[in-house]
Amino acid sequence: MADSLEIKPIGTVVGGRAEPTDDHWAERAIIRLNPDFPVEVVQGLEEFSHLLVVWHFHRASPDDVAFHARSPRNDPKWPATGTFVHRNHRRPNQLAQSFPRLLKVDGLDLHVADLDAIDGSPVFDLAPYFKEMGPRGEVREPGWPGEMLKDYWDASQS
């Protein structure tokens, strides 16, 4: 196993939500790719409806990383679960994945909706979402994620 991997952002989130909060995400934003890239890097991307975006919780502190079981959102009504069961900034590398809708490609600006990163978040990778590469077989999960995330997306912005 490699000791570390140095990667550089390929872009930045511009606009959208300024503060990280838990629920009611609906903002539109732009993923502004590095201006050193030739515009050909996005050729054909406009044909896809969704992206897979890897970004960094850039305003989180490394001191927030938690290597112990805890209840999601610190709510004792949900079971204590380990670090790799949570999808938040308390992970070791403070990376996240999102699947925003791609609204428009304008040069190296990718206009998106349903991106749950905030303004200024560095983007480390992105790709079109291929449904054929999504989960195979039955998807299962306990009941608490559905309960916890029932208001994650702003339903009025579907």
N, CA, C and O atoms as a DFTB+ gen file, in Angstrom:
632 C
 N C O
     1  1       0.848      -1.178       0.000
     2  2       0.000       0.000       0.000
     3  2       0.894       1.242       0.000
     4  3       1.886       1.316       0.726
     5  1       0.523       2.196      -0.820
     6  2       1.281       3.448      -0.875
     7  2       1.114       4.218       0.425
     8  3       0.047       4.193       1.039
     9  1       2.166       4.898       0.836
    10  2       2.093       5.705       2.053
    11  2       1.180       6.904       1.867
    12  3       0.436       7.269       2.778
    13  1       1.232       7.516       0.694
    14  2       0.388       8.677       0.425
    15  2       0.308       8.886      -1.079
    16  3       1.053       8.287      -1.854
    17  1      -0.601       9.736      -1.457
    18  2      -0.791      10.077      -2.854
    19  2      -1.049      11.567      -2.921
    20  3      -1.993      12.068      -2.310
    21  1      -0.223      12.271      -3.653
    22  2      -0.441      13.708      -3.807
    23  2      -1.290      13.927      -5.043
    24  3      -0.902      13.553      -6.150
    25  1      -2.447      14.532      -4.851
    26  2      -3.302      14.867      -5.984
    27  2      -3.644      16.346      -5.908
    28  3      -3.712      16.938      -4.831
    29  1      -3.853      16.915      -7.070
    30  2      -4.157      18.340      -7.145
    31  2      -5.591      18.507      -7.621
    32  3      -6.075      17.707      -8.422
    33  1      -6.273      19.537      -7.139
    34  2      -7.636      19.768      -7.602
    35  2      -7.674      19.997      -9.111
    36  3      -6.761      20.582      -9.694
    37  1      -8.756      19.518      -9.724
    38  2      -8.967      19.766     -11.151
    39  2      -9.918      20.939     -11.358
    40  3     -10.100      21.409     -12.481
    41  1     -10.521      21.406     -10.274
    42  2     -11.465      22.510     -10.368
    43  2     -11.962      22.927      -9.004
    44  3     -11.506      22.431      -7.974
    45  1     -12.910      23.852      -9.019
    46  2     -13.467      24.420      -7.791
    47  2     -14.959      24.623      -7.965
    48  3     -15.435      24.947      -9.053
    49  1     -15.684      24.429      -6.882
    50  2     -17.111      24.730      -6.883
    51  2     -17.274      26.243      -6.741
    52  3     -16.683      26.864      -5.858
    53  1     -18.080      26.819      -7.617
    54  2     -18.352      28.251      -7.599
    55  2     -19.853      28.432      -7.403
    56  3     -20.659      27.908      -8.172
    57  1     -20.213      29.174      -6.372
    58  2     -21.622      29.434      -6.103
    59  2     -22.254      28.309      -5.312
    60  3     -21.574      27.447      -4.756
    61  1     -23.564      28.342      -5.281
    62  2     -24.274      27.369      -4.474
    63  2     -24.303      27.801      -3.028
    64  3     -24.263      28.993      -2.726
    65  1     -24.371      26.859      -2.159
    66  2     -24.466      27.131      -0.726
    67  2     -23.125      27.597      -0.183
    68  3     -22.076      27.062      -0.541
    69  1     -23.172      28.604       0.689
    70  2     -21.942      29.137       1.268
    71  2     -21.547      28.411       2.550
    72  3     -20.363      28.334       2.880
    73  1     -22.524      27.882       3.269
    74  2     -22.262      27.222       4.549
    75  2     -22.709      25.771       4.487
    76  3     -23.758      25.470       3.917
    77  1     -21.930      24.874       5.061
    78  2     -22.345      23.465       5.083
    79  2     -23.427      23.246       6.140
    80  3     -23.216      23.521       7.321
    81  1     -24.556      22.762       5.717
    82  2     -25.628      22.394       6.644
    83  2     -26.144      21.027       6.232
    84  3     -25.828      20.534       5.149
    85  1     -26.935      20.422       7.094
    86  2     -27.317      19.039       6.867
    87  2     -28.392      18.826       5.800
    88  3     -28.302      17.859       5.044
    89  1     -29.375      19.667       5.713
    90  2     -30.551      19.333       4.913
    91  2     -30.972      20.436       3.952
    92  3     -30.423      21.538       3.945
    93  1     -31.971      20.095       3.139
    94  2     -32.633      21.004       2.193
    95  2     -31.685      21.535       1.112
    96  3     -31.709      22.719       0.777
    97  1     -30.861      20.651       0.580
    98  2     -29.955      21.023      -0.504
    99  2     -30.743      21.184      -1.797
   100  3     -31.536      20.311      -2.149
   101  1     -30.538      22.271      -2.496
   102  2     -31.203      22.496      -3.785
   103  2     -30.431      23.468      -4.659
   104  3     -30.826      23.735      -5.794
   105  1     -29.363      23.981      -4.153
   106  2     -28.628      25.030      -4.862
   107  2     -28.077      24.544      -6.197
   108  3     -27.763      23.368      -6.382
   109  1     -27.974      25.473      -7.096
   110  2     -27.255      25.234      -8.343
   111  2     -25.880      25.838      -8.179
   112  3     -25.702      26.804      -7.438
   113  1     -24.908      25.269      -8.870
   114  2     -23.532      25.742      -8.750
   115  2     -22.811      25.478     -10.063
   116  3     -23.361      24.884     -10.990
   117  1     -21.589      25.928     -10.114
   118  2     -20.721      25.676     -11.260
   119  2     -19.493      24.937     -10.754
   120  3     -18.903      25.309      -9.740
   121  1     -19.125      23.907     -11.457
   122  2     -17.819      23.289     -11.239
   123  2     -16.917      23.924     -12.288
   124  3     -17.031      23.638     -13.479
   125  1     -16.029      24.781     -11.832
   126  2     -15.129      25.504     -12.743
   127  2     -13.818      24.726     -12.814
   128  3     -13.063      24.666     -11.844
   129  1     -13.563      24.136     -13.971
   130  2     -12.350      23.350     -14.148
   131  2     -11.139      24.252     -14.319
   132  3     -11.257      25.419     -14.693
   133  1      -9.985      23.692     -14.038
   134  2      -8.713      24.400     -14.133
   135  2      -8.561      25.025     -15.527
   136  3      -8.694      24.320     -16.527
   137  1      -8.288      26.321     -15.610
   138  2      -8.191      26.978     -16.915
   139  2      -7.008      26.505     -17.754
   140  3      -6.935      26.821     -18.941
   141  1      -6.086      25.757     -17.163
   142  2      -4.965      25.211     -17.932
   143  2      -5.383      24.016     -18.789
   144  3      -4.657      23.620     -19.700
   145  1      -6.561      23.440     -18.497
   146  2      -7.043      22.312     -19.293
   147  2      -7.540      22.803     -20.651
   148  3      -8.135      23.877     -20.737
   149  1      -7.307      22.042     -21.697
   150  2      -7.935      22.400     -22.974
   151  2      -9.426      22.090     -22.893
   152  3      -9.825      21.166     -22.185
   153  1     -10.238      22.836     -23.596
   154  2     -11.684      22.653     -23.540
   155  2     -12.101      21.250     -23.996
   156  3     -13.194      20.790     -23.667
   157  1     -11.241      20.579     -24.744
   158  2     -11.552      19.218     -25.205
   159  2     -11.740      18.223     -24.065
   160  3     -12.296      17.146     -24.282
   161  1     -11.290      18.557     -22.855
   162  2     -11.445      17.609     -21.743
   163  2     -12.908      17.348     -21.412
   164  3     -13.221      16.343     -20.773
   165  1     -13.803      18.227     -21.832
   166  2     -15.228      18.033     -21.546
   167  2     -16.033      17.694     -22.799
   168  3     -17.260      17.617     -22.742
   169  1     -15.361      17.494     -23.915
   170  2     -16.072      17.182     -25.158
   171  2     -16.922      15.931     -24.980
   172  3     -16.414      14.884     -24.579
   173  1     -18.212      16.036     -25.276
   174  2     -19.152      14.925     -25.154
   175  2     -19.837      14.830     -23.805
   176  3     -20.807      14.086     -23.660
   177  1     -19.351      15.570     -22.810
   178  2     -19.928      15.474     -21.462
   179  2     -21.380      15.934     -21.423
   180  3     -22.165      15.430     -20.619
   181  1     -21.749      16.886     -22.283
   182  2     -23.108      17.434     -22.263
   183  2     -24.170      16.384     -22.602
   184  3     -25.359      16.625     -22.394
   185  1     -23.764      15.244     -23.113
   186  2     -24.718      14.188     -23.441
   187  2     -25.174      13.400     -22.211
   188  3     -26.080      12.573     -22.314
   189  1     -24.568      13.639     -21.072
   190  2     -24.890      12.895     -19.854
   191  2     -25.753      13.737     -18.914
   192  3     -25.633      14.961     -18.869
   193  1     -26.614      13.066     -18.176
   194  2     -27.503      13.768     -17.249
   195  2     -26.875      13.999     -15.878
   196  3     -27.217      14.969     -15.201
   197  1     -25.959      13.122     -15.458
   198  2     -25.401      13.187     -14.106
   199  2     -23.892      12.979     -14.141
   200  3     -23.342      12.362     -15.054
   201  1     -23.249      13.515     -13.116
   202  2     -21.814      13.349     -12.929
   203  2     -21.550      12.611     -11.626
   204  3     -22.400      12.579     -10.736
   205  1     -20.385      12.027     -11.522
   206  2     -19.833      11.553     -10.258
   207  2     -18.707      12.534      -9.944
   208  3     -17.768      12.670     -10.728
   209  1     -18.796      13.211      -8.815
   210  2     -17.828      14.257      -8.459
   211  2     -17.172      13.910      -7.122
   212  3     -17.858      13.625      -6.140
   213  1     -15.853      13.937      -7.096
   214  2     -15.084      13.724      -5.858
   215  2     -14.557      15.079      -5.427
   216  3     -13.846      15.751      -6.174
   217  1     -14.916      15.475      -4.205
   218  2     -14.526      16.795      -3.715
   219  2     -14.063      16.704      -2.266
   220  3     -14.214      15.672      -1.613
   221  1     -13.502      17.794      -1.784
   222  2     -12.915      17.827      -0.438
   223  2     -13.707      18.748       0.476
   224  3     -14.108      19.844       0.084
   225  1     -13.926      18.282       1.705
   226  2     -14.520      19.123       2.754
   227  2     -13.460      20.121       3.202
   228  3     -12.844      19.948       4.254
   229  1     -13.248      21.153       2.416
   230  2     -12.106      22.053       2.609
   231  2     -12.202      22.926       3.849
   232  3     -11.186      23.458       4.298
   233  1     -13.380      23.089       4.412
   234  2     -13.489      23.915       5.615
   235  2     -13.520      23.086       6.892
   236  3     -13.649      23.631       7.988
   237  1     -13.404      21.788       6.754
   238  2     -13.358      20.918       7.934
   239  2     -11.933      20.873       8.472
   240  3     -10.967      21.033       7.726
   241  1     -11.823      20.659       9.743
   242  2     -10.520      20.548      10.377
   243  2     -10.104      19.083      10.451
   244  3     -10.946      18.221      10.702
   245  1      -8.833      18.783      10.240
   246  2      -8.367      17.412      10.456
   247  2      -8.659      16.933      11.884
   248  3      -8.740      15.730      12.132
   249  1      -8.816      17.872      12.815
   250  2      -9.158      17.507      14.192
   251  2     -10.573      16.943      14.307
   252  3     -10.913      16.336      15.323
   253  1     -11.411      17.136      13.268
   254  2     -12.777      16.618      13.277
   255  2     -12.862      15.144      12.895
   256  3     -13.920      14.534      13.052
   257  1     -11.777      14.561      12.397
   258  2     -11.806      13.152      12.010
   259  2     -12.088      12.319      13.253
   260  3     -11.492      12.535      14.309
   261  1     -13.010      11.358      13.112
   262  2     -13.442      10.550      14.251
   263  2     -13.203       9.075      13.964
   264  3     -13.753       8.524      13.010
   265  1     -12.388       8.445      14.786
   266  2     -12.101       7.018      14.632
   267  2     -12.803       6.197      15.710
   268  3     -12.213       5.291      16.299
   269  1     -14.032       6.516      15.953
   270  2     -14.803       5.764      16.936
   271  2     -16.251       5.681      16.468
   272  3     -16.702       6.485      15.653
   273  1     -16.956       4.717      16.986
   274  2     -18.375       4.576      16.659
   275  2     -19.145       5.718      17.326
   276  3     -18.901       6.066      18.482
   277  1     -20.071       6.284      16.573
   278  2     -20.898       7.371      17.104
   279  2     -22.220       7.372      16.366
   280  3     -22.336       6.812      15.276
   281  1     -23.200       7.994      16.955
   282  2     -24.518       8.079      16.333
   283  2     -24.507       9.129      15.229
   284  3     -23.946      10.209      15.414
   285  1     -25.120       8.832      14.078
   286  2     -25.184       9.830      13.010
   287  2     -25.810      11.128      13.520
   288  3     -26.800      11.122      14.251
   289  1     -25.204      12.228      13.111
   290  2     -25.633      13.568      13.519
   291  2     -25.727      13.703      15.049
   292  3     -26.456      14.549      15.566
   293  1     -24.983      12.860      15.751
   294  2     -24.959      12.852      17.224
   295  2     -26.342      12.696      17.827
   296  3     -26.608      13.189      18.923
   297  1     -27.218      12.014      17.115
   298  2     -28.580      11.791      17.588
   299  2     -28.684      10.367      18.133
   300  3     -28.574       9.412      17.364
   301  1     -28.892      10.204      19.433
   302  2     -28.889       8.869      20.032
   303  2     -30.019       7.961      19.546
   304  3     -29.998       6.765      19.836
   305  1     -31.005       8.489      18.818
   306  2     -32.066       7.605      18.313
   307  2     -31.552       6.725      17.173
   308  3     -32.208       5.752      16.801
   309  1     -30.373       7.060      16.610
   310  2     -29.771       6.247      15.565
   311  2     -28.580       5.501      16.153
   312  3     -27.914       6.024      17.046
   313  1     -28.299       4.303      15.678
   314  2     -27.256       3.483      16.302
   315  2     -25.850       4.053      16.086
   316  3     -25.559       4.682      15.068
   317  1     -25.009       3.815      17.061
   318  2     -23.594       4.185      16.917
   319  2     -22.992       3.317      15.822
   320  3     -23.138       2.095      15.832
   321  1     -22.320       3.957      14.886
   322  2     -21.703       3.261      13.763
   323  2     -20.300       3.811      13.548
   324  3     -19.976       4.919      13.977
   325  1     -19.481       3.020      12.880
   326  2     -18.079       3.369      12.691
   327  2     -17.839       4.437      11.630
   328  3     -18.729       4.791      10.857
   329  1     -16.632       4.925      11.621
   330  2     -16.207       6.009      10.735
   331  2     -16.598       5.767       9.282
   332  3     -17.061       6.691       8.613
   333  1     -16.424       4.551       8.779
   334  2     -16.666       4.288       7.367
   335  2     -18.131       3.989       7.059
   336  3     -18.464       3.603       5.938
   337  1     -18.989       4.161       8.032
   338  2     -20.431       4.071       7.797
   339  2     -20.998       5.474       7.590
   340  3     -22.087       5.622       7.035
   341  1     -20.288       6.484       8.019
   342  2     -20.737       7.871       7.885
   343  2     -20.274       8.450       6.555
   344  3     -19.247       8.050       6.007
   345  1     -21.050       9.396       6.052
   346  2     -20.693      10.064       4.786
   347  2     -20.566      11.552       5.047
   348  3     -21.314      12.356       4.492
   349  1     -19.621      11.912       5.889
   350  2     -19.441      13.316       6.247
   351  2     -17.958      13.645       6.373
   352  3     -17.103      12.836       6.013
   353  1     -17.663      14.821       6.879
   354  2     -16.286      15.323       6.937
   355  2     -15.422      14.660       8.004
   356  3     -14.235      14.970       8.102
   357  1     -15.973      13.776       8.789
   358  2     -15.189      13.151       9.862
   359  2     -14.443      11.896       9.393
   360  3     -14.041      11.066      10.208
   361  1     -14.265      11.768       8.092
   362  2     -13.544      10.646       7.494
   363  2     -12.052      10.999       7.398
   364  3     -11.709      12.181       7.409
   365  1     -11.162      10.006       7.305
   366  2      -9.726      10.294       7.332
   367  2      -9.236      11.292       6.282
   368  3      -8.452      12.179       6.619
   369  1      -9.661      11.183       5.041
   370  2      -9.189      12.106       4.011
   371  2     -10.165      13.236       3.734
   372  3      -9.901      14.086       2.883
   373  1     -11.257      13.256       4.418
   374  2     -12.281      14.303       4.299
   375  2     -12.690      14.528       2.843
   376  3     -12.854      15.662       2.392
   377  1     -12.849      13.410       2.120
   378  2     -13.318      13.436       0.734
   379  2     -14.776      13.021       0.678
   380  3     -15.262      12.296       1.546
   381  1     -15.466      13.487      -0.348
   382  2     -16.869      13.137      -0.542
   383  2     -17.108      12.837      -2.015
   384  3     -16.336      13.240      -2.884
   385  1     -18.188      12.128      -2.270
   386  2     -18.658      11.880      -3.628
   387  2     -20.078      12.385      -3.735
   388  3     -20.879      12.203      -2.818
   389  1     -20.390      13.015      -4.841
   390  2     -21.746      13.484      -5.105
   391  2     -22.103      13.116      -6.537
   392  3     -21.235      12.844      -7.366
   393  1     -23.400      13.116      -6.805
   394  2     -23.915      12.735      -8.116
   395  2     -24.840      13.831      -8.648
   396  3     -26.036      13.595      -8.821
   397  1     -24.304      15.024      -8.910
   398  2     -25.164      16.130      -9.339
   399  2     -25.691      15.944     -10.764
   400  3     -25.116      15.226     -11.582
   401  1     -26.803      16.619     -11.019
   402  2     -27.339      16.687     -12.378
   403  2     -26.506      17.692     -13.162
   404  3     -26.200      18.774     -12.663
   405  1     -26.146      17.341     -14.370
   406  2     -25.410      18.246     -15.250
   407  2     -26.431      19.015     -16.075
   408  3     -27.165      18.429     -16.870
   409  1     -26.477      20.324     -15.885
   410  2     -27.453      21.166     -16.562
   411  2     -26.924      21.721     -17.879
   412  3     -27.654      21.818     -18.865
   413  1     -25.623      22.089     -17.877
   414  2     -25.061      22.734     -19.055
   415  2     -23.541      22.696     -18.967
   416  3     -22.959      22.777     -17.885
   417  1     -22.915      22.571     -20.129
   418  2     -21.461      22.696     -20.244
   419  2     -21.188      23.987     -20.991
   420  3     -21.656      24.175     -22.114
   421  1     -20.427      24.877     -20.366
   422  2     -20.093      26.169     -20.972
   423  2     -18.581      26.338     -20.893
   424  3     -18.060      26.863     -19.909
   425  1     -17.884      25.894     -21.925
   426  2     -16.426      25.899     -21.871
   427  2     -15.977      24.944     -20.783
   428  3     -16.316      23.761     -20.809
   429  1     -15.216      25.454     -19.828
   430  2     -14.754      24.632     -18.698
   431  2     -15.617      24.823     -17.453
   432  3     -15.245      24.385     -16.364
   433  1     -16.766      25.475     -17.614
   434  2     -17.734      25.626     -16.519
   435  2     -18.829      24.586     -16.685
   436  3     -19.510      24.540     -17.709
   437  1     -18.988      23.756     -15.673
   438  2     -20.032      22.741     -15.669
   439  2     -21.130      23.211     -14.723
   440  3     -20.923      23.267     -13.511
   441  1     -22.278      23.543     -15.258
   442  2     -23.409      24.011     -14.461
   443  2     -24.145      22.783     -13.944
   444  3     -24.543      21.912     -14.718
   445  1     -24.322      22.723     -12.621
   446  2     -24.905      21.538     -12.000
   447  2     -25.989      21.912     -10.997
   448  3     -26.056      23.043     -10.515
   449  1     -26.827      20.939     -10.699
   450  2     -27.819      21.042      -9.621
   451  2     -27.635      19.812      -8.735
   452  3     -27.147      18.773      -9.178
   453  1     -28.031      19.954      -7.496
   454  2     -27.958      18.846      -6.527
   455  2     -26.528      18.431      -6.206
   456  3     -26.241      17.250      -6.011
   457  1     -25.645      19.404      -6.154
   458  2     -24.279      19.159      -5.693
   459  2     -24.223      19.605      -4.236
   460  3     -24.470      20.772      -3.934
   461  1     -23.905      18.697      -3.347
   462  2     -23.903      19.029      -1.925
   463  2     -22.518      19.411      -1.405
   464  3     -22.168      19.117      -0.261
   465  1     -21.747      20.062      -2.252
   466  2     -20.498      20.704      -1.847
   467  2     -20.783      22.200      -1.758
   468  3     -21.737      22.692      -2.360
   469  1     -19.962      22.910      -1.015
   470  2     -20.193      24.348      -0.854
   471  2     -19.254      25.157      -1.748
   472  3     -18.285      24.639      -2.303
   473  1     -19.574      26.431      -1.865
   474  2     -18.762      27.369      -2.637
   475  2     -17.303      27.281      -2.180
   476  3     -17.011      27.357      -0.987
   477  1     -16.407      27.124      -3.130
   478  2     -14.982      27.048      -2.822
   479  2     -14.446      25.642      -2.643
   480  3     -13.234      25.464      -2.525
   481  1     -15.307      24.638      -2.620
   482  2     -14.830      23.260      -2.436
   483  2     -13.936      22.844      -3.595
   484  3     -14.325      22.998      -4.753
   485  1     -12.745      22.320      -3.309
   486  2     -11.904      21.814      -4.380
   487  2     -12.473      20.502      -4.926
   488  3     -12.921      19.641      -4.170
   489  1     -12.445      20.373      -6.237
   490  2     -12.905      19.155      -6.909
   491  2     -11.659      18.401      -7.355
   492  3     -10.779      18.960      -8.010
   493  1     -11.597      17.110      -6.985
   494  2     -10.419      16.307      -7.300
   495  2     -10.618      15.366      -8.474
   496  3      -9.645      14.929      -9.089
   497  1     -11.853      15.051      -8.788
   498  2     -12.112      14.220      -9.957
   499  2     -13.577      14.318     -10.304
   500  3     -14.409      14.651      -9.460
   501  1     -13.888      14.026     -11.559
   502  2     -15.277      13.917     -11.977
   503  2     -15.336      13.028     -13.200
   504  3     -14.356      12.864     -13.927
   505  1     -16.500      12.464     -13.407
   506  2     -16.746      11.598     -14.552
   507  2     -18.245      11.598     -14.792
   508  3     -19.017      11.938     -13.896
   509  1     -18.663      11.221     -15.995
   510  2     -20.096      11.060     -16.191
   511  2     -20.571       9.833     -15.412
   512  3     -19.818       8.881     -15.209
   513  1     -21.817       9.872     -14.986
   514  2     -22.387       8.705     -14.311
   515  2     -22.874       7.728     -15.366
   516  3     -23.691       8.081     -16.217
   517  1     -22.376       6.507     -15.313
   518  2     -22.829       5.427     -16.190
   519  2     -23.707       4.514     -15.342
   520  3     -23.223       3.916     -14.381
   521  1     -24.996       4.396     -15.682
   522  2     -25.863       3.534     -14.871
   523  2     -25.374       2.093     -14.877
   524  3     -25.611       1.356     -13.919
   525  1     -24.691       1.680     -15.949
   526  2     -24.175       0.312     -16.009
   527  2     -23.071       0.062     -14.991
   528  3     -22.769      -1.089     -14.675
   529  1     -22.470       1.121     -14.478
   530  2     -21.420       0.956     -13.484
   531  2     -21.930       1.226     -12.070
   532  3     -21.158       1.221     -11.111
   533  1     -23.229       1.461     -11.953
   534  2     -23.841       1.644     -10.642
   535  2     -23.928       0.318      -9.917
   536  3     -23.433      -0.698     -10.404
   537  1     -24.549       0.328      -8.768
   538  2     -24.642      -0.907      -7.986
   539  2     -25.336      -2.028      -8.756
   540  3     -26.305      -1.794      -9.478
   541  1     -24.833      -3.230      -8.593
   542  2     -25.471      -4.420      -9.153
   543  2     -26.183      -5.144      -8.032
   544  3     -25.752      -5.096      -6.880
   545  1     -27.250      -5.800      -8.359
   546  2     -27.980      -6.563      -7.361
   547  2     -28.831      -5.654      -6.492
   548  3     -28.930      -4.447      -6.710
   549  1     -29.433      -6.279      -5.510
   550  2     -30.307      -5.547      -4.593
   551  2     -29.490      -4.596      -3.727
   552  3     -28.450      -4.974      -3.188
   553  1     -29.956      -3.383      -3.598
   554  2     -29.319      -2.415      -2.704
   555  2     -30.052      -2.510      -1.374
   556  3     -31.279      -2.421      -1.329
   557  1     -29.302      -2.688      -0.293
   558  2     -29.930      -2.762       1.027
   559  2     -29.230      -1.807       1.973
   560  3     -28.045      -1.512       1.820
   561  1     -29.971      -1.335       2.939
   562  2     -29.434      -0.468       3.975
   563  2     -30.386      -0.537       5.162
   564  3     -31.556      -0.884       5.002
   565  1     -29.888      -0.206       6.355
   566  2     -30.788      -0.159       7.503
   567  2     -31.760       1.016       7.361
   568  3     -31.618       1.825       6.444
   569  1     -32.727       1.115       8.241
   570  2     -33.747       2.148       8.156
   571  2     -33.284       3.555       8.495
   572  3     -33.854       4.528       8.002
   573  1     -32.241       3.678       9.346
   574  2     -31.878       5.017       9.825
   575  2     -31.402       5.984       8.742
   576  3     -31.700       7.172       8.874
   577  1     -30.675       5.579       7.661
   578  2     -30.291       6.589       6.667
   579  2     -31.506       7.254       6.003
   580  3     -31.511       8.467       5.792
   581  1     -32.525       6.467       5.677
   582  2     -33.724       7.048       5.075
   583  2     -34.427       8.020       6.002
   584  3     -34.920       9.061       5.567
   585  1     -34.472       7.677       7.281
   586  2     -35.081       8.574       8.268
   587  2     -34.244       9.844       8.424
   588  3     -34.784      10.951       8.435
   589  1     -32.945       9.683       8.542
   590  2     -32.061      10.824       8.757
   591  2     -32.045      11.756       7.543
   592  3     -31.961      12.974       7.699
   593  1     -32.125      11.193       6.342
   594  2     -31.956      11.986       5.125
   595  2     -33.263      12.322       4.423
   596  3     -33.242      12.726       3.261
   597  1     -34.376      12.170       5.079
   598  2     -35.668      12.423       4.436
   599  2     -35.800      13.860       3.936
   600  3     -36.541      14.109       2.986
   601  1     -35.106      14.797       4.549
   602  2     -35.153      16.203       4.122
   603  2     -33.826      16.674       3.528
   604  3     -33.589      17.877       3.421
   605  1     -32.955      15.732       3.140
   606  2     -31.639      16.113       2.624
   607  2     -31.759      16.979       1.377
   608  3     -31.092      18.009       1.271
   609  1     -32.606      16.571       0.429
   610  2     -32.826      17.336      -0.781
   611  2     -34.082      18.172      -0.605
   612  3     -35.033      17.732       0.042
   613  1     -34.099      19.341      -1.159
   614  2     -35.280      20.206      -1.135
   615  2     -36.258      19.659      -2.166
   616  3     -36.032      19.785      -3.369
   617  1     -37.341      19.052      -1.697
   618  2     -38.298      18.391      -2.576
   619  2     -38.930      19.340      -3.580
   620  3     -39.364      18.903      -4.645
   621  1     -38.991      20.625      -3.268
   622  2     -39.604      21.578      -4.194
   623  2     -38.724      21.833      -5.422
   624  3     -39.181      22.431      -6.396
   625  1     -37.478      21.387      -5.379
   626  2     -36.533      21.634      -6.472
   627  2     -36.228      20.366      -7.277
   628  3     -35.176      20.286      -7.910
   629  1     -37.105      19.399      -7.265
   630  2     -36.837      18.113      -7.941
   631  2     -36.661      18.281      -9.429
   632  3     -36.431      17.301     -10.138
